[in-house]
Amino acid sequence: MHMLWKVIGALLLIWLVISVAGVVIKGLFWLAVIGGVLFVATAALGWAKDRKQLK
């Protein structure tokens, strides 16, 4: 269980960095969009797995 949270946390950090880089570097707005989508998807996956573990 702890390993899963480490992986999800690392992925969330990576997607956040990619999103910020896309916003900071002009012309890479698509990178910010992809990073944001992947961030939300990873967070939803982690939330769903956690919720499944609690039942």
N, C-alpha and C positions, 0 to 999 in steps of 0.2 A: 504494500500500500504506500509506503513512504517513497519508494522508487518512482511510482507513478506520479506523485506530487512533485518530485524533483524534475521529472521530464516535462510535465505540464508547465511548471514554473519557468523552466528554461525556454520552452517554446513561447510562452507569453512574453518573456523578456526580449527574445529575438524579434518577434512580430512588432513589439513596441519600438524597438530600435529601427527597424525597417520603415515603420510608419513615420517616425520622426525624421529620418533621413529623406524620405520622399517629400515631406513638407519643407524641409530646410533647403534642399537642393532644387532649385527652380527647374521646371521641366520634367520632374519625376513625380508628378501628382499621382500617376497610375501606381507607383510603388507604395504611396501612402494608402491608396484604396485597397490594394492587395494585402498590405500589412494589417490594415484595420479589419478586413474580412477574416483573415486567418486568426487574428487575435480573438475576435468574437467567437469564431468556430471552436477554437481551442478552449476558451473559457466555458462555453456551453458544454463541450465534451467533458471537461473536468467536473462541472457542476452535475451533469447527468450521472457520471460514474460515482461521484460522492453520494448523491441521492440514492442510487441503487445499493450502495454499500450499507446505508443506514437502515434499509428495510429488512 
